[in-house]
Amino acid sequence: DLKERHGSQFRNELAVMAEYCRSINARFVFVYWPSRTLLHHQELTRLRAVLSDWCCELDIAFVDTTDAFLASRAPDLYFDTVDAGVAGYRLIAEMVLKEQFVAAGQPLGLFPSNQVD
C-alpha cells in the first residue's frame, strides 16, 4: 500500500510542519502538481487521494493542480519532467490565490480574471 510503503516518514514530516505552522499562527498550504511523467500514470489518482487524506487529517489546506495541468494546452507548462514552467507556475499561483480567497470567505468573483504579465 502506498501509505505504508512511502508514506509514514513523509506524513510524519507533514505533521511536524503543520504543528509548527499552528504554533506561529500560520496557515499551511500544501500545493501539489504532478510531474510530467506522472501526469497520465495510473498511480496519480491514488497518490492524490493519499495526499489529500493526510492533509485533511492534519488540517492542512490542500491545493491539487492536477486537473488544471491536464486541461492546460500551454507549451511552457513544464520546464523539464518535474519542474513547472512559466505557464505552470502561473497556473499554480492562480489556484493558490483562489484557494486563499475561499479560505478568507471572499467570493471568487473578486478574483481578477485577467492575467498579469
Backbone torsions as a table, in degrees:
resi	resn	phi	psi	omega
1	ASP	NA	139.4	-176.3
2	LEU	-58.4	-42.5	-179.4
3	LYS	-60.6	-39.8	-177.4
4	GLU	-79.5	-40.1	-176.1
5	ARG	-66.5	-50.3	-171.4
6	HIS	-115.3	-10.4	-162.8
7	GLY	-94.2	-29.3	-168.9
8	SER	-61.1	-42.5	179.2
9	GLN	-66.8	-44.6	-179.5
10	PHE	-63.7	-43.5	179.1
11	ARG	-62.4	-40.9	178.0
12	ASN	-62.7	-39.5	177.6
13	GLU	-66.0	-39.1	174.6
14	LEU	-60.0	-42.1	-179.6
15	ALA	-62.2	-42.1	178.3
16	VAL	-63.4	-45.2	178.9
17	MET	-63.9	-40.6	179.4
18	ALA	-63.0	-42.4	179.0
19	GLU	-64.2	-41.2	178.0
20	TYR	-62.3	-44.5	178.8
21	CYS	-59.3	-43.3	177.8
22	ARG	-62.2	-38.0	-177.0
23	SER	-66.4	-23.4	178.8
24	ILE	-110.3	13.6	178.0
25	ASN	58.8	41.5	177.8
26	ALA	-110.7	151.8	179.1
27	ARG	-94.5	126.0	179.2
28	PHE	-92.2	120.5	177.4
29	VAL	-118.3	118.8	177.7
30	PHE	-95.8	118.9	-179.2
31	VAL	-107.3	123.6	179.5
32	TYR	-113.8	128.3	166.4
33	TRP	-132.6	139.9	-176.3
34	PRO	-78.4	147.6	172.3
35	SER	-67.2	159.3	179.5
36	ARG	-58.5	-38.1	-178.2
37	THR	-70.9	-24.7	-178.9
38	LEU	-94.7	-11.3	-172.1
39	LEU	-54.8	-37.3	-178.6
40	HIS	-115.4	19.2	-178.1
41	HIS	-85.3	146.1	-177.8
42	GLN	-65.5	-24.1	-179.9
43	GLU	-75.7	-13.4	-176.3
44	LEU	-57.5	-44.2	-178.8
45	THR	-60.9	-44.7	179.6
46	ARG	-66.3	-43.1	179.7
47	LEU	-60.4	-45.8	178.6
48	ARG	-59.9	-42.3	-179.2
49	ALA	-64.8	-42.6	179.4
50	VAL	-62.9	-48.9	-179.2
51	LEU	-62.0	-42.6	179.0
52	SER	-62.4	-43.5	178.7
53	ASP	-61.2	-46.2	-179.8
54	TRP	-61.6	-43.9	-179.9
55	CYS	-63.4	-40.2	177.7
56	CYS	-62.6	-46.4	179.4
57	GLU	-59.6	-35.0	-174.7
58	LEU	-98.3	7.0	-179.3
59	ASP	58.0	47.3	177.6
60	ILE	-111.3	132.3	175.3
61	ALA	-66.4	133.0	-177.9
62	PHE	-118.0	118.8	177.6
63	VAL	-111.5	111.4	-178.7
64	ASP	-103.0	113.9	-176.6
65	THR	-94.5	4.9	-173.3
66	THR	-54.9	-50.9	-177.1
67	ASP	-61.4	-38.3	178.3
68	ALA	-67.8	-38.5	176.3
69	PHE	-64.7	-41.7	178.6
70	LEU	-63.0	-36.3	-177.4
71	ALA	-80.2	-20.6	-175.4
72	SER	-71.1	141.8	175.1
73	ARG	-111.9	10.2	-176.7
74	ALA	-65.3	132.6	-179.5
75	PRO	-69.9	-23.4	-177.8
76	ASP	-107.6	35.1	178.8
77	LEU	-64.3	-37.7	178.6
78	TYR	-120.3	143.7	173.3
79	PHE	-83.6	-40.5	176.7
80	ASP	-147.1	-155.9	-176.4
81	THR	-75.2	-16.7	-177.7
82	VAL	-116.3	-48.0	-172.6
83	ASP	-80.8	139.3	176.0
84	ALA	-68.4	151.7	174.3
85	GLY	-94.4	-166.9	-177.7
86	VAL	-57.2	-50.2	-179.3
87	ALA	-66.4	-35.6	178.6
88	GLY	-64.3	-45.2	179.4
89	TYR	-69.2	-32.0	175.6
90	ARG	-64.2	-44.9	178.9
91	LEU	-60.5	-45.1	179.0
92	ILE	-60.4	-47.2	-178.8
93	ALA	-61.2	-42.3	179.4
94	GLU	-63.2	-41.6	-179.4
95	MET	-68.2	-38.5	177.6
96	VAL	-66.4	-42.1	178.6
97	LEU	-62.0	-43.3	177.3
98	LYS	-61.0	-42.5	178.8
99	GLU	-62.0	-37.0	178.8
100	GLN	-67.0	-36.8	176.2
101	PHE	-62.7	-44.6	179.7
102	VAL	-62.7	-45.3	-179.3
103	ALA	-62.6	-32.2	-179.3
104	ALA	-85.3	-1.2	179.8
105	GLY	76.4	18.9	179.0
106	GLN	-89.4	143.0	176.5
107	PRO	-66.5	142.5	-180.0
108	LEU	-64.1	-18.4	177.6
109	GLY	-61.0	-20.0	178.1
110	LEU	-77.4	-12.6	-179.5
111	PHE	-75.7	125.0	-177.8
112	PRO	-65.6	134.1	-177.8
113	SER	-86.0	-17.5	179.6
114	ASN	-86.4	150.8	-179.8
115	GLN	-90.9	142.5	176.9
116	VAL	-95.0	127.6	179.0
117	ASP	-92.1	NA	NA
